[in-house]
């Protein structure tokens, strides 16, 4: 029965929880500065909406680029893990350290695990490319909408004057 379980690596578990704790601390430190910057953008929006829009798009692009990087890295890791699982015919593959005692899956169970990892990694990579492309598409859509709104924002009086001139009428 002990041969069917991959024992946990206590040192890896310790490193994992230290990394997780440091990541949480880093997020707790960064979030107030990020919120402060967003408040500055809100204040700038009242004074100059175009500059505020550009700043907010920069924040969106930078944030989603970072998320995309993490998603691609995770997707690549899962793809490599799936490949190793398919080659060895077992999950976790030989030499892989785990943070908790893990049942060894062989044969069909290992193939199902590998295929699941491939599907998940493909989904993560597609999401990463979506997160990279979406801000640029959003920015161009909003820019087109702004230009059409600017054309429509001619005052009623100016519109009347333009229509009169086009018809050959006189203006006062």
C-alpha positions in Angstrom: 0.0 0.0 0.0 2.9 2.4 0.7 4.1 2.0 -2.9 0.9 3.7 -4.1 1.5 6.9 -2.2 4.1 9.5 -3.0 5.2 10.9 0.4 5.1 14.6 1.0 8.4 16.6 1.0 8.3 18.6 4.2 11.0 21.0 3.0 9.0 21.8 -0.2 5.9 22.3 1.9 7.8 24.8 4.1 9.1 26.7 1.1 5.6 26.7 -0.5 4.0 28.2 2.6 6.8 30.8 3.0 6.3 31.8 -0.7 2.6 32.0 -0.2 3.0 34.1 2.9 5.4 36.5 1.2 3.1 36.8 -1.7 0.2 37.8 0.5 2.3 40.3 2.3 3.5 41.8 -1.0 -0.1 42.1 -2.2 -1.2 43.7 1.1 1.7 46.3 0.7 1.0 47.0 -3.0 -2.8 47.3 -2.9 -3.0 50.6 -0.9 -0.5 52.3 -3.3 -2.5 51.0 -6.3 -5.7 52.3 -4.8 -4.1 55.7 -4.2 -3.0 55.8 -7.8 -6.5 55.0 -8.9 -7.9 57.8 -6.7 -5.4 60.2 -8.4 -6.8 59.1 -11.8 -10.3 59.7 -10.6 -9.3 63.3 -9.5 -7.5 63.8 -12.8 -10.6 62.7 -14.7 -12.5 65.8 -13.4 -9.8 68.1 -14.8 -8.7 66.4 -18.0 -10.6 63.2 -19.0 -8.3 62.3 -21.9 -5.2 62.2 -19.7 -7.1 60.2 -17.1 -8.3 57.8 -19.7 -4.7 57.3 -21.0 -3.5 56.7 -17.4 -6.3 54.3 -16.6 -5.6 52.4 -19.9 -1.9 52.2 -18.9 -2.9 50.7 -15.5 -5.2 48.2 -17.2 -2.6 47.2 -19.8 0.1 46.8 -17.2 -2.1 44.8 -14.8 -3.5 42.5 -17.5 0.0 42.0 -18.9 1.2 40.8 -15.5 -1.7 38.5 -15.2 -1.1 37.2 -18.7 2.5 36.5 -17.9 1.5 34.5 -14.8 -1.2 32.6 -16.8 1.3 31.7 -19.6 3.9 30.5 -17.1 1.3 28.4 -15.3 0.1 27.0 -18.7 3.6 26.1 -19.8 4.3 24.4 -16.5 1.1 22.4 -16.7 1.9 21.4 -20.3 5.4 20.2 -19.3 3.9 18.3 -16.3 1.3 16.6 -18.7 4.0 15.6 -21.1 6.1 14.1 -18.3 3.0 12.3 -17.0 2.2 10.8 -20.5 5.8 9.7 -21.0 6.1 8.0 -17.6 2.6 6.7 -17.5 2.1 7.8 -13.9 1.0 10.9 -12.0 2.9 12.4 -10.3 5.8 11.7 -12.6 8.9 10.1 -11.1 11.1 12.7 -9.3 8.3 15.1 -8.7 8.1 16.4 -5.2 4.7 17.0 -3.6 3.6 19.1 -0.6 1.2 16.5 0.7 0.9 12.7 0.5 -0.4 12.0 -3.0 -1.9 8.8 -4.4 0.1 7.5 -7.4 -2.1 7.3 -10.5 -1.1 4.9 -13.2 -2.5 3.7 -16.6 -5.8 5.2 -17.6 -6.0 7.5 -14.5 -2.6 9.0 -15.4 -3.7 9.6 -19.0 -6.9 11.3 -17.8 -4.8 13.4 -15.5 -2.4 14.4 -18.3 -5.3 15.2 -20.7 -6.9 17.3 -18.0 -3.7 19.2 -17.5 -3.4 19.8 -21.3 -6.9 21.1 -21.5 -6.4 23.4 -18.5 -3.1 24.7 -19.8 -4.6 25.5 -23.2 -7.5 27.3 -21.5 -5.0 29.3 -19.4 -2.9 30.2 -22.5 -6.0 31.3 -24.5 -7.1 33.4 -21.5 -3.6 35.0 -21.3 -3.8 36.1 -25.0 -7.3 37.4 -24.4 -6.1 39.5 -21.5 -3.3 40.8 -23.6 -5.5 41.8 -26.6 -8.6 43.0 -24.8 -7.3 46.3 -23.5 -6.0 47.4 -26.9 -9.4 46.5 -28.6 -11.2 48.3 -25.8 -9.1 51.4 -26.2 -9.6 51.5 -30.0 -13.4 51.0 -29.5 -13.6 53.8 -27.0 -11.5 56.1 -29.2 -13.8 55.5 -32.2 -16.8 56.1 -30.0 -15.2 59.4 -28.7 -14.6 60.6 -32.2 -18.1 59.9 -33.3 -19.5 61.6 -30.1 -17.3 64.6 -30.8 -18.9 64.9 -34.3 -22.4 64.6 -32.8 -21.7 67.3 -30.1 -22.2 70.2 -32.4 -24.6 72.5 -30.7 -28.2 73.0 -32.0 -27.5 76.5 -33.2 -24.3 75.5 -35.1 -26.2 72.6 -36.7 -28.9 74.9 -37.8 -26.4 77.3 -39.3 -24.6 74.5 -41.1 -27.9 73.2 -42.5 -28.9 76.7 -43.7 -25.5 77.2 -45.4 -25.8 73.8 -47.1 -29.3 74.7 -48.4 -28.1 78.1 -49.6 -29.8 80.1 -46.9 -28.5 83.1 -45.1 -27.4 83.2 -41.4 -27.9 86.0 -38.9 
